[in-house]
């Protein structure tokens, strides 16, 4: 089918196809740069610049002999490989990885090195094979970088992975087969049908890749806004809204696993005196220190939030004993961190209240019980852990109170001939 497509494409004006590809690529480059100005995602600027460079390579290829000399004939290929390398670098940058400068220019360097051999420069088939190998390698590398993104499920990642893989295969195999066919039979000309297929593929590739890039950028922007709306700006922990949303997930998971849920309530000791004696800057630093300690000390799936001031709270799946172990780790780690002689922080401690209950217990009820335990820890000397009472058992139905006089009246109606004693009323608690 691919060979039939190549033969059918041979009747198309190849120059026109490459003009279309060049215009579409350049327009998408401008559009990606505009998206960068809106969202300020650095990878978008790299992608946009790569598209513009790729469009320039198409324009130079189309002009051909009109500009050569002084422009070398290999310039178009070199710019194309640099552009593809920049797209790979943008994918790395998008996911927080460093740019590999040698890797970005490796394809262009390989092409320049190959062109230094006269036999390679004189063989159209060899140039097509090497070009397809370089471009396909970069597209597979782009797919590998997108695979590293593990913050979202695979079902949401597959378009960003599949599209570069598909285009890498299209670049690699059909053009290689066309080149080998030309080389063996001597009757086919890769500058006819296969070049037209390549031009069509370039248009499809740049449009599809730009679409994937914009989807990824939009998803990142939405995620950033969502994180900002649910995060405390000072400590980086969840704010009240974010905490209760995430706590509901912990409760749901505990209900599925049939495990209890525990809540830890934290309050920094003598925090007001720290602000009064050392200033609010030191107080903010102490809050940030505690947030850092509690993040490093507790498990990754525990939900930690700042409800306000120096009050923090955490919810985890586990028994009261397990929660007590976690609380002691936090208490000891925070006391050690504030007493570090290498820091300029003032000594500070934290009091902790712990409460546990079944997974169907409301989180706000657990917080209330943990707060009550926290107040006892404060009253008993601070820098300690207190446990709340276990959840009270469900109330049993209480039978109504019936007086002995009523019972005897009922007996008198059933036994009218029996003498009745003086009325005496006995009630519960009497």
C-alpha positions in Angstrom: 0.0 0.0 0.0 2.9 2.4 0.8 4.4 1.7 -2.6 1.1 2.5 -4.3 0.8 5.7 -2.3 4.3 6.6 -3.4 3.5 6.0 -7.0 0.3 8.0 -6.8 2.1 10.8 -5.1 4.6 11.0 -8.0 2.1 13.0 -10.0 1.9 15.7 -7.3 4.0 18.8 -7.5 6.7 18.1 -4.9 7.8 21.7 -4.7 4.2 22.7 -3.9 4.0 20.1 -1.1 7.2 21.3 0.5 6.0 24.9 0.3 2.9 23.8 2.2 4.9 21.9 4.7 7.2 24.9 5.2 4.4 27.4 5.7 2.5 25.1 8.1 5.6 24.4 10.1 6.5 28.1 10.4 2.9 29.1 11.3 2.8 26.5 14.0 6.2 27.8 15.3 4.8 31.3 15.6 1.7 29.9 17.4 3.8 27.9 19.9 5.9 31.1 20.6 2.6 32.9 21.3 1.5 30.2 23.6 4.8 30.6 25.5 4.1 34.3 26.0 0.8 33.3 27.5 1.8 30.5 29.8 5.6 31.2 30.2 6.5 27.5 29.8 10.1 27.5 28.6 9.6 24.3 26.6 7.0 26.0 24.4 9.6 28.6 23.4 12.0 25.8 22.4 9.3 24.0 20.5 8.3 27.2 18.7 11.9 28.0 17.8 12.5 24.4 16.5 9.5 24.7 14.3 10.7 28.0 12.8 14.1 26.5 12.1 12.5 23.5 10.5 10.4 25.8 8.4 13.6 27.6 7.3 15.2 24.3 6.3 12.2 23.6 4.1 12.5 27.0 2.5 16.2 26.6 1.9 15.7 23.1 0.4 13.0 24.6 -1.9 15.2 27.4 -3.2 17.9 24.9 -3.9 20.3 26.0 -6.6 19.1 29.6 -6.4 21.0 30.2 -3.2 23.8 27.6 -3.6 26.4 29.0 -3.6 27.0 30.8 -1.2 24.7 28.6 1.0 25.9 25.0 1.0 23.5 22.4 -0.2 23.6 20.5 3.1 22.4 23.5 5.0 18.7 22.4 4.8 19.5 19.0 6.2 21.6 20.4 9.0 18.9 22.8 10.0 16.3 20.0 9.9 18.3 17.8 12.2 19.0 20.7 14.6 15.3 21.4 14.7 14.4 17.8 15.6 17.1 17.8 18.2 15.6 21.0 19.7 12.2 19.3 19.9 13.8 16.4 21.8 15.5 19.0 24.1 12.2 20.7 24.7 10.6 17.4 25.7 13.4 17.0 28.3 13.0 20.6 29.5 9.3 20.1 29.8 9.7 17.3 32.3 12.4 19.1 34.3 15.5 17.4 32.8 18.6 19.2 31.7 19.2 20.0 28.0 21.8 17.7 26.4 23.7 20.1 24.1 25.9 17.4 22.6 22.8 15.2 22.0 20.9 18.1 20.4 23.6 18.7 17.8 24.6 15.0 17.4 22.3 14.4 14.4 23.6 17.5 12.5 27.2 16.5 13.4 26.7 13.0 12.0 25.3 14.4 8.8 28.2 16.8 8.3 30.7 13.9 9.0 28.9 11.7 6.5 28.9 14.4 3.8 32.7 14.6 4.0 32.8 11.3 2.2 32.4 11.8 -1.6 30.7 8.4 -2.1 28.0 9.3 0.5 27.4 12.7 -1.1 27.0 11.1 -4.5 24.5 8.5 -3.4 20.9 9.6 -3.1 19.9 6.3 -1.4 22.6 6.7 1.3 21.4 10.3 2.0 17.8 9.1 2.3 18.7 6.3 4.6 20.9 8.4 6.9 18.3 11.2 7.0 15.5 8.8 8.0 17.7 7.2 10.7 18.6 10.5 12.3 15.0 11.8 12.3 13.5 8.5 13.5 16.1 8.3 16.3 15.1 11.7 17.6 11.4 10.9 17.4 11.9 7.7 19.4 13.9 9.7 22.0 11.1 12.2 22.2 8.7 9.3 22.9 11.1 8.0 25.6 11.1 11.5 27.3 7.3 11.6 27.3 7.3 8.1 28.8 9.2 9.5 31.8 6.1 11.5 32.7 4.5 9.3 35.4 2.3 11.8 37.2 -0.7 10.9 35.1 -2.1 7.4 34.2 -0.9 5.6 31.1 -4.3 5.9 29.5 -3.8 9.7 29.5 -0.2 9.5 28.4 -0.6 7.2 25.4 -1.2 9.9 22.7 1.9 11.8 23.7 3.9 8.5 23.5 2.2 6.9 20.6 2.4 9.8 18.1 6.2 10.3 18.2 6.7 6.5 18.0 4.4 6.2 15.1 6.0 9.0 13.2 9.5 7.7 14.0 8.5 4.4 12.4 7.0 6.1 9.4 10.2 8.2 8.9 12.4 5.1 9.3 11.0 2.1 7.5 9.2 3.3 4.3 12.0 5.7 3.3 14.6 3.0 4.0 12.6 0.5 1.9 12.3 3.0 -0.9 16.1 3.7 -0.8 17.0 0.0 -0.7 14.6 -0.6 -3.6 16.2 2.1 -5.6 19.6 0.8 -4.8 18.9 -2.7 -5.8 16.8 -2.4 -9.0 18.2 0.9 -10.3 14.7 1.7 -11.7 13.1 3.6 -8.9 13.8 7.3 -8.2 13.4 8.3 -4.5 13.0 11.9 -5.6 9.6 11.2 -7.1 6.9 9.3 -5.2 8.8 8.8 -1.9 9.7 12.5 -1.5 6.1 13.4 -1.9 5.1 10.9 0.8 7.8 12.4 3.0 6.4 15.9 2.4 2.9 14.8 3.4 4.3 13.0 6.4 6.1 16.2 7.5 2.9 18.1 7.5 1.0 15.5 9.5 3.9 15.1 11.9 4.3 18.8 12.7 0.5 19.3 13.1 0.1 16.2 15.3 3.2 17.0 17.4 2.1 20.6 17.9 -1.3 19.4 19.1 0.2 17.1 21.6 2.5 19.8 22.8 -0.3 22.2 23.4 -2.4 19.6 25.2 0.5 18.8 27.5 1.1 22.5 28.2 -2.5 23.1 28.9 -2.6 20.1 31.3 0.4 21.4 33.1 -1.1 24.9 33.4 -4.4 23.5 34.8 -2.5 21.3 37.2 -0.4 24.3 38.4 -3.5 26.4 39.0 -5.1 23.5 40.9 -2.1 23.1 43.1 -1.9 26.8 43.8 -5.5 26.8 44.8 -5.1 24.0 47.3 -1.6 24.8 48.7 -0.5 27.1 51.6 1.8 29.7 50.1 4.1 29.9 53.1 4.7 26.2 53.9 3.9 24.5 50.6 1.6 22.1 52.5 -2.1 21.7 51.7 -4.4 24.5 52.8 -7.8 23.9 54.5 -9.6 23.2 51.2 -6.9 21.0 49.8 -6.5 19.1 53.0 -10.2 18.1 53.3 -10.3 17.1 49.6 -7.3 14.9 50.0 -8.4 13.5 53.3 -11.6 12.2 51.7 -9.4 10.1 49.4 -7.5 8.6 52.4 -10.8 7.8 54.1 -12.2 6.2 51.0 -9.0 4.0 50.6 -9.1 3.0 54.2 -12.8 2.0 53.9 -11.9 -0.2 51.0 -9.0 -1.8 52.9 -11.1 -2.0 56.1 -8.4 -0.1 58.0 -8.9 2.6 60.7 -8.2 6.2 60.1 -6.1 8.4 62.4 -5.6 12.1 62.7 -2.7 14.0 64.1 -3.2 17.6 65.3 0.1 19.6 65.7 0.6 23.0 67.4 4.0 24.7 67.8 4.7 25.4 71.5 5.1 29.1 72.6 4.8 30.3 69.0 3.4 33.7 70.0 6.5 34.3 72.1 8.7 33.4 69.2 6.9 36.1 67.1 7.1 38.6 69.9 10.7 38.1 70.8 12.3 37.3 67.4 9.9 38.8 64.9 7.5 37.4 62.4 10.2 36.6 60.0 11.6 34.1 62.5 8.1 32.8 63.1 7.6 32.2 59.4 10.9 30.4 59.2 9.9 28.2 62.1 6.6 27.3 60.3 8.6 26.5 57.1 11.0 24.4 59.1 8.2 22.4 60.7 6.6 21.9 57.3 9.9 20.5 55.9 10.3 18.2 58.9 6.8 16.8 58.7 7.1 16.2 55.0 10.3 14.3 55.4 9.2 12.4 58.4 5.8 11.1 57.5 4.9 8.8 54.6 4.3 10.0 51.1 0.6 8.9 51.1 -0.1 10.7 54.4 -2.1 13.9 53.9 -0.7 16.9 55.7 -2.2 20.4 55.8 -2.0 23.8 57.6 -5.3 24.9 58.9 -4.1 28.3 60.1 -1.4 30.0 62.2 0.8 27.4 63.8 -1.9 24.7 63.6 -1.2 21.7 61.4 -3.1 18.5 60.9 -2.4 15.2 59.2 -4.6 12.2 58.3 -3.3 8.7 57.7 -4.6 5.2 57.2 -3.6 3.2 60.3 -4.3 2.4 63.9 -3.8 4.7 66.9 -0.6 2.9 67.7 0.8 3.4 64.2 -0.3 7.1 64.3 1.5 7.4 67.7 4.7 6.1 66.2 4.5 8.7 63.4 3.7 11.5 65.8 6.8 10.6 67.9 9.0 10.7 64.8 7.7 14.2 63.9 8.1 15.4 67.5 11.7 14.2 67.9 12.8 15.3 64.4 11.4 18.8 64.9 13.0 19.2 68.3 16.4 18.0 66.9 16.1 20.3 63.9 15.5 23.4 66.0 18.4 22.6 68.3 20.8 22.2 65.5 23.9 24.3 66.5 24.7 25.1 62.9 21.5 27.0 62.3 20.3 30.3 63.6 16.9 29.1 64.5 15.6 29.4 68.0 14.8 26.2 70.0 11.1 25.2 69.5 9.0 22.1 70.1 5.6 20.8 69.0 2.7 19.3 70.9 0.6 16.6 69.2 -2.8 15.1 69.7 -3.8 11.8 68.2 -7.2 10.4 67.5 -8.4 7.3 65.6 -11.6 5.7 64.5 -13.2 3.4 61.9 -13.0 4.4 58.3 -16.6 5.6 58.3 -15.8 8.2 61.0 -16.1 11.8 59.8 -12.7 13.5 59.5 -14.0 16.6 61.3 -15.0 14.5 64.3 -11.5 12.9 64.4 -10.0 16.4 64.2 -12.2 17.5 67.2 -11.0 14.6 69.3 -7.4 15.1 68.2 -7.7 18.8 69.2 -9.0 17.8 72.6 -6.0 15.5 73.1 -3.7 18.3 71.9 -5.1 20.7 74.5 -4.2 18.1 77.2 -0.7 17.8 75.8 -0.4 21.6 76.1 -1.7 21.6 79.7 0.5 18.7 80.7 3.8 20.4 79.8 4.0 20.6 76.0 6.5 18.8 73.7 4.5 15.6 74.2 1.9 13.4 72.6 -1.6 12.7 74.0 -4.1 10.3 72.6 -7.8 10.9 72.3 -10.5 8.6 73.6 -11.5 5.9 71.2 -14.8 6.4 69.3 -17.7 5.7 71.7 -19.7 2.6 70.8 -23.1 3.2 69.1 -25.9 3.8 71.6 -28.2 0.9 72.3 -32.0 1.5 72.3 -33.2 2.1 75.9 -36.4 0.5 77.0 -39.0 3.0 78.3 -39.3 3.6 82.1 -42.5 1.9 83.4 -43.6 2.4 87.0 -44.4 -0.5 89.3 -47.9 1.0 89.8 -48.6 0.7 86.1 -47.5 -3.0 86.2 -49.8 -3.7 89.2 -52.7 -2.0 87.5 -52.3 -4.2 84.5 -52.2 -7.2 86.8 -55.3 -6.0 88.6 -57.2 -5.8 85.2 -56.1 -9.4 84.4 -56.6 -10.7 88.0 -59.6 -8.7 89.5 -60.2 -10.9 92.6 -56.6 -10.5 94.0 -56.0 -7.9 96.8 -53.7 -5.0 95.6 -50.9 -3.6 97.8 -50.3 0.1 98.4 -49.0 1.9 95.3 -45.2 2.2 95.3 -43.4 3.8 92.3 -39.8 2.7 91.5 -38.0 4.5 88.7 -34.6 3.9 87.2 -31.9 5.6 89.1 -34.0 5.9 92.2 
